[in-house]
Amino acid sequence: MRLLVILVLCLLSATAWAGIPEVRLNIRNHRYVPVELVIPANTKVKLLVVNEDATPEEFESHALNREKLVTGNATITVYIGPLKPGRYPFFGDFHQDTAQGALIVR
């Protein structure tokens, strides 16, 4: 019985995570591509940050309270939200002059 309860909880957890929208943000030539991402309001979102450069970068946002290193030629996952409608800027700490972007929440 205990094993059955654990199995059901695992399946419910996997189902809940499967419903999370996923968006992709690339780092290319020390810039975020696209510069702005539109995501739904009041919804948890899985953000994949793909660093196409050979050098590391950070995904950092004071507005989102996030700071995460993305090594060269690697991908990280950042869960965002649920957020209220608005504009949430982010930047790359290693190339602040070029690596700038924002999440637009609608």
Backbone as CSV, one residue per row, in Angstrom:
resi,resn,N_x,N_y,N_z,CA_x,CA_y,CA_z,C_x,C_y,C_z
1,MET,0.827,-1.193,0.000,0.000,0.000,0.000,0.873,1.260,0.000
2,ARG,1.896,1.265,0.832,2.783,2.436,0.912,3.465,2.685,-0.440
3,LEU,3.889,1.624,-1.096,4.531,1.749,-2.402,3.557,2.328,-3.422
4,LEU,2.317,1.926,-3.361,1.297,2.441,-4.269,1.095,3.950,-4.061
5,VAL,1.055,4.385,-2.815,0.895,5.810,-2.509,2.081,6.596,-3.059
6,ILE,3.292,6.091,-2.878,4.495,6.758,-3.389,4.446,6.832,-4.908
7,LEU,4.045,5.758,-5.563,3.946,5.734,-7.016,2.928,6.755,-7.520
8,VAL,1.780,6.836,-6.890,0.751,7.796,-7.287,1.254,9.226,-7.105
9,LEU,1.919,9.500,-5.986,2.458,10.839,-5.755,3.505,11.205,-6.798
10,CYS,4.347,10.264,-7.168,5.351,10.510,-8.207,4.695,10.818,-9.549
11,LEU,3.680,10.060,-9.897,2.977,10.288,-11.158,2.272,11.647,-11.169
12,LEU,1.653,12.021,-10.057,0.994,13.318,-9.974,2.009,14.447,-10.074
13,SER,3.143,14.275,-9.440,4.194,15.288,-9.504,4.711,15.439,-10.929
14,ALA,4.945,14.338,-11.620,5.430,14.377,-13.007,4.399,15.025,-13.917
15,THR,3.133,14.739,-13.679,2.068,15.338,-14.486,2.010,16.837,-14.258
16,ALA,2.156,17.275,-13.033,2.122,18.702,-12.734,3.279,19.422,-13.422
17,TRP,4.459,18.850,-13.388,5.616,19.480,-14.017,5.499,19.467,-15.532
18,ALA,4.847,18.481,-16.094,4.725,18.389,-17.550,3.894,19.528,-18.119
19,GLY,3.033,20.135,-17.307,2.170,21.202,-17.780,2.800,22.579,-17.746
20,ILE,4.032,22.703,-17.304,4.686,24.006,-17.204,5.156,24.448,-18.588
21,PRO,4.749,25.660,-19.022,5.223,26.155,-20.321,6.744,26.331,-20.298
22,GLU,7.357,26.097,-21.435,8.805,26.175,-21.560,9.169,27.197,-22.630
23,VAL,10.097,28.091,-22.307,10.591,29.073,-23.279,12.110,28.988,-23.312
24,ARG,12.671,29.398,-24.437,14.110,29.290,-24.650,14.709,30.682,-24.855
25,LEU,15.834,30.900,-24.206,16.588,32.132,-24.332,18.024,31.757,-24.666
26,ASN,18.532,32.259,-25.790,19.898,31.941,-26.210,20.845,33.071,-25.840
27,ILE,22.093,32.701,-25.613,23.181,33.666,-25.487,24.075,33.424,-26.690
28,ARG,24.204,34.464,-27.507,24.981,34.351,-28.746,25.769,35.651,-28.931
29,ASN,27.089,35.527,-29.082,27.954,36.707,-29.233,27.764,37.683,-28.070
30,HIS,27.634,37.132,-26.872,27.483,37.903,-25.624,26.224,38.762,-25.621
31,ARG,25.193,38.295,-26.318,23.895,38.973,-26.356,22.799,37.942,-26.114
32,TYR,21.691,38.406,-25.540,20.528,37.541,-25.377,19.690,37.582,-26.651
33,VAL,19.268,36.421,-27.103,18.444,36.287,-28.299,17.262,35.385,-27.946
34,PRO,16.038,35.906,-27.990,15.635,37.261,-28.309,15.899,38.195,-27.124
35,VAL,15.901,39.479,-27.407,16.144,40.477,-26.370,14.966,40.537,-25.401
36,GLU,13.757,40.314,-25.905,12.560,40.281,-25.062,11.809,38.980,-25.277
37,LEU,11.391,38.393,-24.177,10.580,37.170,-24.195,9.227,37.493,-23.581
38,VAL,8.155,37.082,-24.222,6.813,37.276,-23.674,6.366,35.965,-23.047
39,ILE,5.954,36.050,-21.777,5.459,34.872,-21.066,4.105,35.201,-20.452
40,PRO,3.298,34.176,-20.160,1.970,34.428,-19.595,2.038,34.842,-18.124
41,ALA,1.148,35.753,-17.744,1.038,36.182,-16.342,0.451,35.059,-15.495
42,ASN,0.768,35.088,-14.230,0.205,34.163,-13.236,0.437,32.700,-13.577
43,THR,1.559,32.424,-14.238,1.885,31.061,-14.670,3.354,30.793,-14.403
44,LYS,3.655,29.651,-13.831,5.041,29.249,-13.656,5.601,28.848,-15.016
45,VAL,6.823,29.293,-15.325,7.437,29.043,-16.627,8.822,28.440,-16.432
46,LYS,9.149,27.483,-17.284,10.481,26.881,-17.307,11.283,27.604,-18.386
47,LEU,12.313,28.326,-17.970,13.155,29.080,-18.885,14.448,28.310,-19.117
48,LEU,14.690,27.936,-20.376,15.947,27.292,-20.751,16.882,28.367,-21.278
49,VAL,18.013,28.541,-20.642,19.006,29.517,-21.074,20.145,28.735,-21.719
50,VAL,20.311,28.914,-23.032,21.280,28.162,-23.826,22.436,29.086,-24.193
51,ASN,23.613,28.801,-23.666,24.792,29.604,-23.970,25.495,28.994,-25.178
52,GLU,25.395,29.660,-26.313,26.044,29.197,-27.543,27.497,29.661,-27.630
53,ASP,27.902,30.546,-26.736,29.279,31.032,-26.714,30.176,30.042,-25.976
54,ALA,31.466,30.120,-26.246,32.433,29.238,-25.578,32.767,29.724,-24.170
55,THR,32.456,30.978,-23.881,32.783,31.558,-22.576,31.558,31.564,-21.668
56,PRO,31.761,31.557,-20.360,30.615,31.559,-19.436,29.916,32.911,-19.402
57,GLU,28.678,32.873,-18.946,27.868,34.072,-18.735,26.961,33.796,-17.551
58,GLU,26.381,34.840,-17.000,25.389,34.681,-15.942,24.034,35.151,-16.437
59,PHE,23.006,34.472,-15.996,21.646,34.973,-16.147,21.338,35.610,-14.801
60,GLU,21.203,36.930,-14.800,20.988,37.636,-13.541,19.851,38.631,-13.681
61,SER,19.035,38.702,-12.633,17.917,39.641,-12.618,17.600,40.009,-11.176
62,HIS,17.707,41.289,-10.883,17.310,41.764,-9.558,15.799,41.686,-9.410
63,ALA,15.080,42.008,-10.477,13.616,41.996,-10.448,13.056,40.592,-10.220
64,LEU,13.764,39.585,-10.740,13.322,38.194,-10.594,13.999,37.484,-9.437
65,ASN,14.961,38.158,-8.806,15.728,37.567,-7.708,16.410,36.270,-8.146
66,ARG,17.097,36.334,-9.296,17.788,35.166,-9.856,19.210,35.538,-10.241
67,GLU,20.123,34.603,-10.034,21.503,34.734,-10.481,22.035,33.322,-10.672
68,LYS,22.336,32.986,-11.931,22.755,31.621,-12.221,23.809,31.625,-13.317
69,LEU,24.878,30.904,-13.106,25.973,30.790,-14.061,25.600,29.839,-15.194
70,VAL,25.945,30.240,-16.426,25.762,29.382,-17.597,27.146,29.191,-18.206
71,THR,27.729,28.031,-18.039,29.054,27.799,-18.605,28.979,27.804,-20.129
72,GLY,30.138,27.915,-20.777,30.183,27.944,-22.234,29.598,26.692,-22.855
73,ASN,28.843,26.867,-23.923,28.221,25.757,-24.654,27.405,24.845,-23.739
74,ALA,26.625,25.463,-22.860,25.813,24.694,-21.915,24.417,25.293,-21.811
75,THR,23.533,24.552,-21.165,22.149,24.971,-20.959,21.814,24.856,-19.484
76,ILE,21.100,25.859,-18.972,20.591,25.798,-17.603,19.078,25.955,-17.640
77,THR,18.448,25.574,-16.554,17.008,25.739,-16.391,16.763,26.687,-15.230
78,VAL,15.894,27.661,-15.467,15.504,28.612,-14.434,13.977,28.632,-14.405
79,TYR,13.402,28.336,-13.249,11.942,28.412,-13.113,11.574,29.821,-12.678
80,ILE,10.599,30.396,-13.389,10.172,31.769,-13.175,8.686,31.780,-12.846
81,GLY,8.318,32.625,-11.902,6.897,32.873,-11.648,6.267,31.922,-10.664
82,PRO,4.949,32.094,-10.606,4.064,32.952,-11.386,4.318,34.438,-11.098
83,LEU,4.205,35.255,-12.152,4.482,36.681,-12.067,3.259,37.503,-12.454
84,LYS,3.191,38.692,-11.890,2.167,39.656,-12.287,2.592,40.287,-13.615
85,PRO,1.637,40.828,-14.377,2.002,41.505,-15.623,3.019,42.620,-15.362
86,GLY,3.943,42.746,-16.302,4.964,43.773,-16.173,6.191,43.442,-16.994
87,ARG,7.223,44.233,-16.785,8.510,44.063,-17.476,9.561,43.744,-16.428
88,TYR,10.292,42.641,-16.631,11.287,42.157,-15.685,12.639,42.066,-16.395
89,PRO,13.514,43.059,-16.197,14.809,43.049,-16.894,15.754,41.979,-16.349
90,PHE,16.650,41.514,-17.225,17.720,40.596,-16.837,18.973,41.004,-17.604
91,PHE,20.128,40.498,-17.159,21.387,40.850,-17.808,22.411,39.747,-17.587
92,GLY,23.466,39.811,-18.374,24.602,38.921,-18.201,25.680,39.677,-17.445
93,ASP,26.040,39.198,-16.293,26.967,39.925,-15.429,28.357,40.074,-16.045
94,PHE,28.782,39.129,-16.890,30.119,39.185,-17.469,30.213,40.110,-18.679
95,HIS,29.072,40.410,-19.305,29.042,41.291,-20.482,27.840,42.226,-20.375
96,GLN,27.833,43.041,-19.339,26.685,43.900,-19.063,26.438,44.932,-20.165
97,ASP,27.475,45.253,-20.930,27.303,46.234,-22.007,26.480,45.684,-23.166
98,THR,26.487,44.363,-23.386,25.754,43.773,-24.512,24.666,42.789,-24.100
99,ALA,24.860,42.077,-23.006,23.918,41.025,-22.595,22.817,41.626,-21.729
100,GLN,21.799,42.180,-22.388,20.666,42.813,-21.723,19.371,42.255,-22.328
101,GLY,18.372,42.091,-21.494,17.088,41.627,-22.000,15.986,41.829,-20.980
102,ALA,14.780,41.362,-21.321,13.647,41.500,-20.401,12.599,40.432,-20.670
103,LEU,11.944,40.010,-19.605,10.746,39.191,-19.711,9.563,40.133,-19.696
104,ILE,8.688,39.999,-20.675,7.464,40.773,-20.738,6.349,39.827,-20.328
105,VAL,5.708,40.132,-19.222,4.665,39.253,-18.678,3.314,39.872,-18.973
106,ARG,2.486,39.110,-19.687,1.131,39.581,-20.063,0.096,38.594,-19.625
